[in-house]
Amino acid sequence: MTVIVSDAGFGPDSWTAGFEGETALDLTSDTDPASLAGQIAGAEMIRIDFPSFADGRGFTLARQLRLMGYTGRLRAKGHVLADQYAMARRTGFDEVEISDELAARQPQEQWLARSQWGAHNYQARLRGGSAAR
């Protein structure tokens, strides 16, 4: 089973359409975003795999997809740690999908401690404004 992490904490997976390719895409972290130009327009959800917590390519891919104009649901899946939640949200992810085992090792309180991700954005502080997505 999996746990979905959002700014509200742990919750069940509300995505019911499946990953058949028409409404959702499953991507690896090394996917070239230029190869997706025609596919992302019709995707209601994109899920990017994180094979390791040390592999940050998924964050870069998420940011590039948002810069390309993708406005649908964006989910990080796999080995994302609670300490990385703020980075996931800042790069464009809406939610994180983790295993039950990871949820047991890093309980909801650890994720909620990072749910105010917009309040601790050093770039916004340097610009003198509020945190931006």
C-alpha positions in Angstrom: 0.0 0.0 0.0 1.0 3.6 -0.3 0.4 6.8 1.6 -0.2 10.2 0.0 1.4 13.2 1.7 0.1 16.7 1.2 0.2 19.9 3.2 -2.6 18.4 5.3 -0.6 15.3 6.3 -1.1 11.7 5.4 -4.1 10.6 3.4 -5.4 7.9 1.1 -4.9 8.0 -2.7 -7.8 9.9 -4.2 -6.6 9.2 -7.8 -9.0 6.7 -9.3 -8.4 7.0 -13.0 -5.4 4.8 -13.1 -2.2 5.2 -15.1 -3.3 4.1 -18.6 -1.5 6.8 -20.5 -4.6 8.8 -21.5 -5.2 10.9 -18.4 -2.0 10.1 -16.4 1.7 9.6 -17.1 4.2 7.7 -15.1 7.7 9.1 -15.7 11.2 8.1 -14.6 13.4 10.8 -13.1 15.7 10.8 -16.2 12.9 11.6 -18.7 13.7 14.3 -21.1 10.9 16.9 -20.8 11.4 18.0 -24.4 10.1 14.6 -25.4 6.8 15.1 -23.6 5.6 18.3 -25.3 2.6 16.6 -26.9 1.8 14.3 -24.1 1.6 16.6 -21.1 -1.3 18.7 -22.5 -3.7 15.9 -22.1 -2.4 14.5 -18.9 -4.6 15.2 -15.8 -1.8 13.8 -13.6 1.9 13.1 -13.9 3.7 10.9 -11.4 7.5 11.1 -11.3 9.5 8.2 -9.8 12.2 8.8 -7.2 14.4 5.7 -7.2 16.5 7.1 -4.4 16.3 10.0 -1.9 19.7 11.0 -3.2 18.5 11.4 -6.8 17.2 14.9 -7.3 16.5 14.7 -11.0 12.8 14.4 -10.2 12.7 17.9 -8.7 14.3 19.3 -11.8 11.9 17.5 -14.0 8.9 18.8 -12.0 10.1 22.3 -12.3 10.7 22.0 -16.0 7.2 20.6 -16.5 5.7 23.5 -14.6 7.7 26.0 -16.7 6.4 24.2 -19.8 2.9 25.1 -18.7 1.7 21.9 -17.1 -1.0 22.8 -14.6 -2.4 19.3 -13.7 -1.7 17.2 -10.7 2.0 16.5 -10.1 3.0 13.7 -7.8 6.4 12.5 -6.5 6.5 8.8 -6.0 9.0 6.7 -4.1 12.0 7.5 -2.0 11.3 11.1 -0.9 12.1 12.0 2.7 10.2 14.3 5.0 13.2 16.7 4.9 12.7 16.9 1.1 9.0 17.8 1.2 9.5 21.6 1.1 11.7 21.2 -2.0 9.1 19.0 -3.6 6.4 21.6 -3.1 8.6 24.5 -4.3 9.6 22.7 -7.5 5.9 22.1 -8.4 4.8 18.9 -6.8 1.3 18.8 -5.3 1.8 15.7 -3.3 4.2 12.8 -2.5 3.4 9.1 -2.6 5.4 7.0 -0.1 5.4 3.4 1.0 3.8 2.3 4.2 7.3 1.4 5.4 8.6 4.9 4.9 5.5 6.3 6.6 6.2 4.2 9.6 9.8 5.3 9.7 8.9 9.0 9.1 5.5 9.6 10.7 3.1 12.3 9.8 4.4 14.7 12.3 7.7 14.9 10.5 6.0 15.7 7.2 3.7 18.2 8.8 6.7 20.0 10.3 7.6 20.8 6.7 4.1 21.6 5.5 4.6 25.3 5.9 7.1 25.1 3.0 6.3 28.6 1.7 7.2 30.3 5.0 10.8 29.3 4.8 11.9 30.3 1.4 15.2 32.1 1.5 14.8 33.4 -2.1 11.6 35.2 -1.2 13.3 36.7 1.9 16.2 37.9 -0.3 13.7 39.5 -2.7 11.9 41.1 0.2 8.6 39.5 -0.8 6.4 36.7 0.2 7.2 33.1 -0.7 6.2 32.2 -4.3 5.4 28.9 -5.8 
